[in-house]
């Protein structure tokens, strides 16, 4: 059998198939192993660490029959032994490795010095890091152990770049520990952006209370040490860096990563960060985190919930403020509790960068949360993250990075940005910059440049912080902290929309709620009659002609749950939910005598008793870009976007002079009349066609 060509004669060979039998191992394989143990000067940084981790996993899985979590622990043991050996070389030299003679002894079923040496190393490491190990021995078979040691022995983990180790560990942990509790890893571009905007300093204590595999902490260490080359990296990690994670194996991975950087193994605490711990309150200068989110993993433990304001019911007072009650909820989503937890951890004046679902920044149901945040902090910045950013990591929820400073704070302006280019696609594959003719743009090193606007956002933020200058670009801008309303999402404060509002206000535009009554009374047709009803859904309205083009005739008990309002002649209906709302396909229609008495969907708002404006002018305005842009600005939700009735009532209507309104109304009236006549003609033609078809059948 012809042997494969190998790139390095000292790397243990990778079998053609993962599944092998011990009797198939030949003595000749030992010829690919060194005669002596590696020397320090022979070690080299790894540039394909993820691939090596995968090879080790696959080999153990095929030959040991272990579950994924067991494989994880065994490989972590060997990585720690390898690291310890690199950093504690004695006169004896490196001990992590296997020689050809040792391998032959193993094949002959003799106890080799290799096994004794590796187990001795493990005992030393276990005694040094007792918190990292739950058992007292390596559980792999000798030949499996030999394979993995052979794959790792000429690798220099200490000198392998942090980003390569980070990417490999994140993929490794994701493969073995991905859960369904909203535990999604944070993409590196987002981690980097958060750290570079929060600007941690060497004397500041930093914590991630939902640290996962430690991405934010590793990036913080890299940033601080790069910005302050004279500080001791080891001292900084041991004195200033802290992390908490609930998952033991994920916490172990974070610990290992910090140990790789110079930590002692105690920087990461495995516990539920939401448990009350007064020892940590008001201690930290910086919090960087991406908490687990989603209704799937609601916190329901009352002993935890009772310690949080956001685990209680809130009521709105008569003056529009919010007050918290004593009533503890049955459950609360973790991301909401983590907001409060993070602020507990921060000392006065401390800073936080937290990844949150956009619903927390915009939905009406979360207004009390934003109100409380504004009462405790100053908003430093908000960065909108594209929806595809987290798809390769397990979720498509739209998120943003929120930057806050716990009071006291003197921030007067808020930095806002929208990331458009994250650097990879929905499958996680990198996207590179290209020239107009489709050629790759390359750096001086010759490598293609990742297509991302992270650098631009960081650069603009630094310019803003250093010089205090206003920024007014399309996707990067600043707003006054005082101008923030009840929403905190970036899209709500676009410069072009703010300019539009200013123009409308200067020209005396009126809120829609002042020009018409918005129908709030629902119809009880289900209980008052068994007669057929006519139902109007959003799909029954032609947005181009602004008229109802069809009505569904159904029994009351067959009516959809959305059937809500009874419309009357002269009403105007306009959509408030759905993907087309706020676009050129926005459904708006005038109710004529043909639709009088029909029931419409609550996906519409019904405008009645229109006054101070010509009704047909208002109908046409509701299709104008001035109106649609305001609707888009006030909409919330990404799965089912919608604007609230309260929000719609505040949309400004620009009122030209009465004669102009009447002129436009007359034109609209003519068009409506012409359409009606055309419909009559069309109906007559259809009837004639049907009549001819019937005659043809008779013949």
C-alpha positions, 0 to 999 in steps of 0.5 A: 500500500502506497503511503501518502506524502506528508508535509512534515515528517515529524507530524503523526500521520493522518490515516486515510479513514478515521475508523481504524483497527489496532491490528492495522497499525504497522511498525513502519508508521513509526518511521514518520515520528522523530527519534527524539522529543521536540526541542523548543526551537523546533516548535512553530505557530499553528495557522490551521488550528481549527482543522487540527481540532477537527482531525483530533475530534474525528479520530477520538470519535471514531476510535473511542466511542465517546460522546461530544462532551467527553471528547471536548474534555479529553482534548482540553486536557491535552491542550493544557498539558501542551501549553504548560510544557511549552511555558515550563521547559526545564533543562530536561527539555520538552516532555509533550511528544512521542518518539518512534521507539515509544510508538513501537513499544506501544504497538508491542503492547509494552508500557512506554515511557510516553504514557508515563511522561504524559500522565505525569504532566497531567498530574502536574497540570491538574494540581496547578489548575484544580478547578478545571478538571472533574476527573483525575486521569486521561481517559483515552486509549494509548494509541489515540493519545499517541495520535493526538500528541503526535498532531500537536507536538510540533505546534507552538500554542503560545506563539499562535496568534490570538485571533487564530486561537480564538477562531479555533476555540469558538468553532471547537466549543460551538461544535461540542457545546451549542445549546438551545438556551439562546447561547449564541457566540458573538461574531469576531467583527462585533466583538472587536467593534464593541471593545474598540468603542468602549476603549478599556484602559489598563487600570480598569476592571472588566467583566463579561457576565455571560462570557461564553468562550471568552471572546470579549475578554480575549479581545479586551486583553489584546486591545489593552496590551496592544495600546499599552505595550509596557504593561504586564499582560499576565498581571493585567489578566490576573488583576483586571479580567473576570468572566462568568458563564453558566455552562461548565464546559463553555466556562472551561473553554473560556478559562483555557483561552485565558490560561493560554494568554497568561491567566491562572485559571481563576478568572472565569467563574462557573455560575448563574450570573443572575444570582445575587452577589453583592460582592461584585456590585458597583465594582467594575469599570467596564461590562462587555457582554452578549447575554442569552436571549429569547423566550425559549429560555425564560428565567422562572426561579423566584429566588432570582426573579425577586431581586430584579425590578425587571422581573416585576410588573410595571404600570404607567402613571397618569403623567406618562411615567413608569412605576414598578409594582411588588408583583413578581412575574412568573418568568422573564427573558434573560436578556432583560434581566442581564441589562439590570445585572450589568448596571448592578455590576458597574461602578458609578461612571462605568461603561457597558457595551451589550448586544440586545435584540432590536425589540428591546430598543423599539417595541412599545411593550418594552418602553418601561425598560428603556425609560429605566435605562435612561433614568440610570445611564447616559446613552453613549452610542447605538450600532445596528448589526445586520440580521445576517451577522448571527445567522452562521452562529444559530439565530437570525434575530435582528440585534444592536450594540448598545453603549451606556455610561452609568450615572454620573455621566456628562455625555451630550451626544449619541453616536449611531451607526448601521453596519452594512458589511459585516465581512461574511455571508449568511453561511459564514464565508468571507466576502472580499472587496472587489474593484469595479471590474470584479477583481479582488482588492489585496493588501500589501501582503497579497491577501484579499481584503475583507469587505467590512465597514467596521474600520470606518465606524471605529474611525468615525467614532474615535474622531467623534470622541476626540474632537466632539464633531458632529457626524451626519453621514447616511449610515453614521451620525450623531444625535443630541442625547436630549433629542432621544425619545422613547426609542433607542434603535438606530433606524429611528434617528436617520438624518434624512428622516429628522430633516423631513420632520423639521421641514414638516414642522416648520411648514405647519404640518398637523398630526394625523390624529388631529385631522381624523378620528381613529376608530377604536370600537370593535364590532361584535358581529360574531355574537349578534348575527349569523348572516353572512358578512363581507370581509376586507383583508389587506390583500383585498386593497389595490395600493395603486388605485387606492380602492377595495378591489374585492370582498370575501363573503363569509359566515361570522364564525368563519371570519379570521381573528383579525376581522375587527372594524366595521367600515362606513362610506367615507372612511379611509383605511390604511395599513399598519402592519405587514411587510408592505407597510411603509413601502410603495405597496402600502395598502390605503383605500377610500370606503365607498357605498359598495363597501359600506358595512363590511368588516375590515382587518385590524391590520388597517386603521380606520380614519373617520370624521375627517375634518380640517382637510379635504378627504380625497387630498388626505387619501392621496397624501397617505400614498406620498413618500412624506407619509410613507417615510414617517411610517417606516421610521415609526414601525417596529418588529422585523418578522412582522413589521407594524406601526402602532395606532398611537404612532400613526396618529403622530404622523405629520400631514403637510397641508397646502392651501385649501384651493390646492387641496380642492384641486387635488381632490377634484383630480382624485375624484375624477380618477375614482369616477373613471375607474368606477365606469371602467369597472362597470364596462369590464363587468359588462364585458365579462358577463357577455363573455360568460353568456357566449360561453353558455350559448356555445355549450347549448349548441 
